[in-house]
């Protein structure tokens, strides 16, 4: 047998995983061990949750007595610095397993009795809004104990960004973190990607096409939440490639009250048969907006760009077109004039390249902004794979960033130029007719 068929020994092997319990136990132990061994990675996960910047200690299946019985949370994390100590229980789910309300409330009671600070849950469930928990629990149990949730995709993103972009000081620790990344990326690890729009997807899509979807239909709220979760997952996945933290573009109210965001998206779905979300990418020229139109079966990605503040209208259009030399000809451009309402002048990039003036409506009005958009077909299947809605959204976002957004730069005015020292400045003649002879308080006595 040739050496090409030999399997390299791995620190965290995926072989030998028998059943969901073994999968969950191995993922928990691997993650917590690497958090303790790789200092930078442990801090990247615990500091945003309120832990101090200190050594991370981790344990698995710690027994606690609650009432007449015993409970075994999947793990425990303790971070100490000086006199301060931060402790959190950990509950982990892998594969398609979901967090259970009764179990979480029992662990919250244990944390409160023990004086712990938080309960951290890790699963493949992705809340639509960052900071929101996918499982509803009794609010009264959260008065003294914080409840945090980390999707596996977010854990993987944090690991990749720490190793590939932020860096790990110790080479051996960097190798250990790389082994965790290899493990989590393996299909048998149980750390799955977003792969299902839910059982309500097909009935809802049929109701949208038939025009029978109503605001009281619970499927509208469910699919609206899953769409936000899908866009958030797309941001995490794109962020791993860019080495940047990409987050959903939400208002302060939507972050404080996630229910309002989901309800507004469900209302849009009922009224227009479409759903819209946005991603904020560091350093990008604008926010990436994505709209899924279920009636037209298309995905639209767009970005708004501020036009240059000087130059003729044709010059401003050419400034944008020059930056889109690698973009497909089917990209749509739209210009908006100052103090104008309604839609602007729109045309495909292929036409604008030949006739830039087609985006100029009234030459006397100043162009203030542009909109660059691209359409792609939307899949219909609820799962992942060819012809699925999930893959069509992910491909549309990645493709639009690669073809359009990463090539766009904001306009900057030219810096002022130094005047030549040899230049002769002619004094301006004083107009005698403008000299005032009226008496002023600044005049002194006449000599």
HUGI-V863789 format. One record per residue. N is the residue number from 1. RES is the residue in one small letter. PHI is phi in degrees with one decimal (999 if undefined). Layout:
# HUGI-V863789
N:RES:PHI
N:RES:PHI
This chain:
# HUGI-V863789
1:x:999
2:x:-77.3
3:x:-68.2
4:x:-63.9
5:x:-89.8
6:x:-76.7
7:x:-96.3
8:x:-69.8
9:x:-70.3
10:x:-115.8
11:x:-64.6
12:x:-122.0
13:x:-76.2
14:x:-95.4
15:x:-74.3
16:x:86.6
17:x:-80.4
18:x:-116.0
19:x:92.5
20:x:-69.7
21:x:-64.3
22:x:-65.1
23:x:-62.8
24:x:-66.6
25:x:-65.2
26:x:-69.3
27:x:-64.6
28:x:-64.0
29:x:-63.8
30:x:-63.6
31:x:-64.6
32:x:-66.3
33:x:-64.4
34:x:-70.7
35:x:-59.7
36:x:-76.9
37:x:-80.0
38:x:-101.6
39:x:-57.7
40:x:-64.5
41:x:-69.6
42:x:-60.2
43:x:-69.4
44:x:-63.5
45:x:-91.2
46:x:-92.1
47:x:-61.9
48:x:-62.2
49:x:-92.4
50:x:107.9
51:x:-80.0
52:x:-73.2
53:x:-87.9
54:x:-144.9
55:x:-61.6
56:x:-103.8
57:x:-108.0
58:x:-132.4
59:x:-140.9
60:x:-122.9
61:x:48.0
62:x:-79.2
63:x:-81.8
64:x:-136.1
65:x:-99.3
66:x:-131.5
67:x:68.7
68:x:-93.1
69:x:-119.5
70:x:-117.0
71:x:-130.4
72:x:-127.1
73:x:-58.5
74:x:-63.1
75:x:-163.9
76:x:-144.5
77:x:-120.9
78:x:-131.4
79:x:-122.5
80:x:-125.3
81:x:-151.2
82:x:63.0
83:x:-86.5
84:x:-90.9
85:x:-136.5
86:x:-119.1
87:x:-129.6
88:x:-139.1
89:x:-81.5
90:x:-129.7
91:x:-122.9
92:x:-122.6
93:x:-130.3
94:x:-123.4
95:x:61.5
96:x:-93.6
97:x:-66.0
98:x:-113.7
99:x:-68.7
100:x:-108.6
101:x:-60.0
102:x:-60.3
103:x:-66.5
104:x:-65.1
105:x:-66.0
106:x:-66.0
107:x:-70.8
108:x:-64.4
109:x:-64.7
110:x:-63.5
111:x:-62.2
112:x:-67.6
113:x:-65.7
114:x:-85.8
115:x:75.4
116:x:-78.5
117:x:-92.1
118:x:-156.0
119:x:-123.5
120:x:-109.5
121:x:-111.7
122:x:-131.7
123:x:-159.0
124:x:-84.9
125:x:-75.2
126:x:-115.1
127:x:-64.3
128:x:-61.5
129:x:-120.6
130:x:-58.5
131:x:93.0
132:x:-85.1
133:x:-100.7
134:x:-73.3
135:x:-115.9
136:x:-80.2
137:x:-129.2
138:x:-64.7
139:x:-61.5
140:x:-65.8
141:x:-80.4
142:x:-102.8
143:x:-69.9
144:x:-116.4
145:x:-125.6
146:x:-83.9
147:x:-118.0
148:x:-120.7
149:x:-130.0
150:x:-124.9
151:x:-66.3
152:x:-58.3
153:x:-63.6
154:x:-72.9
155:x:-62.8
156:x:-63.9
157:x:-62.0
158:x:-62.1
159:x:-67.0
160:x:-64.6
161:x:-65.5
162:x:-67.6
163:x:-77.2
164:x:-88.6
165:x:-120.5
166:x:-80.7
167:x:97.3
168:x:-124.2
169:x:-64.2
170:x:-89.7
171:x:-61.0
172:x:-66.3
173:x:-66.8
174:x:-64.6
175:x:-65.8
176:x:-62.2
177:x:-64.7
178:x:-63.4
179:x:-66.4
180:x:-64.9
181:x:-61.9
182:x:-58.5
183:x:-66.7
184:x:-66.7
185:x:-78.7
186:x:-78.3
187:x:-59.4
188:x:-83.0
189:x:-70.9
190:x:91.6
191:x:-87.1
192:x:-85.5
193:x:-85.0
194:x:-66.9
195:x:-136.1
196:x:-154.4
197:x:-86.5
198:x:97.2
199:x:-66.7
200:x:-85.5
201:x:-63.6
202:x:-65.2
203:x:-60.1
204:x:-67.7
205:x:-61.0
206:x:-67.3
207:x:-67.6
208:x:-65.0
209:x:-66.3
210:x:-85.6
211:x:75.1
212:x:-106.1
213:x:-72.4
214:x:-121.7
215:x:-60.2
216:x:-82.7
217:x:-72.0
218:x:-63.4
219:x:-64.9
220:x:-64.1
221:x:-67.2
222:x:-63.5
223:x:-70.4
224:x:-61.7
225:x:-65.3
226:x:-68.9
227:x:-66.9
228:x:-61.2
229:x:-64.7
230:x:-63.6
231:x:-66.8
232:x:-64.9
233:x:-63.0
234:x:-60.9
235:x:-65.6
236:x:-63.5
237:x:-67.1
238:x:-68.1
239:x:-63.1
240:x:-64.3
241:x:-77.1
242:x:-92.6
243:x:71.9
244:x:-134.1
245:x:-90.0
246:x:-101.5
247:x:-125.3
248:x:-62.7
249:x:-85.8
250:x:-124.8
251:x:-79.0
252:x:-62.8
253:x:-66.8
254:x:-65.5
255:x:-70.5
256:x:-77.4
257:x:-128.5
258:x:-59.8
259:x:-63.6
260:x:-65.0
261:x:-65.1
262:x:-64.4
263:x:-67.4
264:x:-64.7
265:x:-68.3
266:x:-65.8
267:x:-63.2
268:x:-63.6
269:x:-64.0
270:x:-69.9
271:x:-77.1
272:x:-116.7
273:x:68.6
274:x:-138.4
275:x:-134.6
276:x:-126.2
277:x:-141.3
278:x:-147.3
279:x:-124.8
280:x:-101.7
281:x:-108.0
282:x:-57.2
283:x:82.0
284:x:-75.7
285:x:-68.1
286:x:-168.4
287:x:-79.3
288:x:-86.1
289:x:-102.9
290:x:-129.7
291:x:-122.5
292:x:-104.0
293:x:-96.7
294:x:-74.2
295:x:-70.6
296:x:-88.0
297:x:54.5
298:x:-143.7
299:x:-112.1
300:x:-118.8
301:x:-110.4
302:x:-149.4
303:x:-145.0
304:x:-97.3
305:x:-124.9
306:x:-72.6
307:x:-78.7
308:x:-57.5
309:x:-93.0
310:x:-147.0
311:x:100.4
312:x:-72.4
313:x:-56.4
314:x:-64.6
315:x:-63.7
316:x:-68.3
317:x:-65.9
318:x:-63.0
319:x:-58.4
320:x:-74.6
321:x:-63.4
322:x:-61.3
323:x:-77.7
324:x:-105.1
325:x:-67.7
326:x:-97.2
327:x:-79.8
328:x:-63.1
329:x:-68.8
330:x:-82.9
331:x:-64.4
332:x:-99.8
333:x:-112.4
334:x:-139.9
335:x:-113.4
336:x:-126.1
337:x:-88.1
338:x:-66.2
339:x:58.4
340:x:-118.8
341:x:-111.8
342:x:84.6
343:x:-68.8
344:x:-93.9
345:x:-86.2
346:x:-127.0
347:x:-164.0
348:x:-72.7
349:x:-60.0
350:x:-58.2
351:x:-75.0
352:x:-66.8
353:x:-60.8
354:x:-85.7
355:x:-134.9
356:x:-60.8
357:x:-68.1
358:x:-70.3
359:x:-88.3
360:x:-100.8
361:x:-80.6
362:x:-110.7
363:x:-59.2
364:x:-78.4
365:x:-98.5
366:x:-83.4
367:x:-77.5
368:x:-100.5
369:x:-156.4
370:x:-124.4
371:x:-128.2
372:x:-111.1
373:x:-137.7
374:x:-141.2
375:x:-105.4
376:x:-148.8
377:x:-68.4
378:x:-98.1
379:x:-72.4
380:x:-115.7
381:x:-73.8
382:x:-79.9
383:x:-91.4
384:x:-95.0
385:x:121.1
386:x:-64.2
387:x:79.2
388:x:-93.8
389:x:-66.3
390:x:-61.9
391:x:-65.3
392:x:-67.0
393:x:-69.1
394:x:-61.6
395:x:-67.0
396:x:-65.2
397:x:-66.9
398:x:-62.8
399:x:-66.8
400:x:-67.8
401:x:-64.7
402:x:-68.9
403:x:-83.5
404:x:-120.0
405:x:-63.7
406:x:-67.8
407:x:-98.3
408:x:-95.3
409:x:-124.6
410:x:-67.7
411:x:-72.3
412:x:-127.4
413:x:-67.4
414:x:-66.9
415:x:-67.9
416:x:-66.2
417:x:-96.8
418:x:-69.9
419:x:-78.1
420:x:-64.5
421:x:-66.4
422:x:-86.2
423:x:-70.2
424:x:-97.0
425:x:-99.3
426:x:-77.5
427:x:-66.1
428:x:-75.7
429:x:-66.8
430:x:-90.2
431:x:-77.5
432:x:-64.9
433:x:-72.0
434:x:-99.5
435:x:-75.0
436:x:-90.3
437:x:-108.7
438:x:-72.5
439:x:-73.6
440:x:-122.2
441:x:-66.9
442:x:-88.5
443:x:-79.8
444:x:-92.9
445:x:-65.8
446:x:-70.1
447:x:-90.8
